[in-house]
């Protein structure tokens, strides 16, 4: 499109927007809130978006420098969206910058926690990271936490097989959100 040339936008810009839209759509699936108990609050929604961002960024990191620009653009799109969302809910202009910085610190902390959990390689480590980051102030039933950890592990595995070209087209192929805890337990 001619406007891309005029404004210096590239296909990677489109890729980042499409990829972000795909992961946000996945994070908004009602099953996460109904079936795994993720709080349907601003914090709960943010944390679920961050979890899906982690999964996509983890996948892009595996590609090395070939996907480094896309990963950075994806991060930029997310925080532009967070900035806009804060403004839309009425956060004052002077407070937005501070809140976005707080969100960025939380984002990096969660990425580190999920990386560490996957390095440990077991479901209890992942459950611990999810509990601390998505359910910090509420008690969550163990089977719901396990279902979310199982989904996360399956999503990471599925994304690991998605070609970079598909990701550049905005295709983040996630597994279905957990339908119910009982159904997930039967699939293990």
Secondary structure, DSSP 8 states (H G I E B T S, - for coil): -HHHHHHT--HHHHHHHHHHHHHHHHHT-HHHHHHS----SHHHHHHHHHHHHHHHHHHHHTTGGGGHHHHHHHHHHHHHHHHHHHHHTT--HHHHHHHHHHHHHHHHHHHHHHHHHHHHTSHHHHHHHHHHHHSTTS---HHHHHHHHHHHHHHHHHHHTS-HHHHHTT--------S-HHHHHHH-
